[in-house]
Amino acid sequence: MQNDINIKNRRASFDYEFLEEYTAGIMLTGTEIKSIRAGKAGLVDSYCYFHNGELWIKGMYVAEYKLGTYYNHIERRERKLLLQKKELVKLERKTKESGLTIVPVRLFLNEKGFAKLRIALARGKKEYDKRESLKQKDAKREMDRYMKK
């Protein structure tokens, strides 16, 4: 079974510097997983936060399933993320002490067909860091262009 669902948060790599990455499971309802399998999801403007020792994602968009009746889900509801206890404790400690944040990077389906979310412990980039990233990207693009000729 080929899983080609790979929804990325492109804005996150521009705004944040990733320090550590984790793979988390997501608690979903039946119509949500069907929409994700159809590729109807987005991570724009979504973020993760802790509440009562649990990690939640807010702002993740999952479109309503077109064949779902009154069992359909709310598009931008908060969803619980599933990690091991020691990972949760480590992430919560790091976000509280050093001003780091947790951002969703990529939504994908694993080999078993379960939806997984790649999250990163990140530090926000300053404006000059963003300009430097753009310069490096442009330079790489120019080098690739000359190499193809």
Secondary structure, 3 states (H helix, E strand, C coil): CCCCCEEECHHHHHHEEEEEEEEEEECCCHHHHHHHHCCCEECCCCEEEEECCEEEEECCEECCCCCCCCCCCCCCCCEEEECCHHHHHHHHHHHHHHCCEEEEEEEEECCCCCEEEEEEEEEECCHHHHHHHHHHHHHHHHHHHHHHC
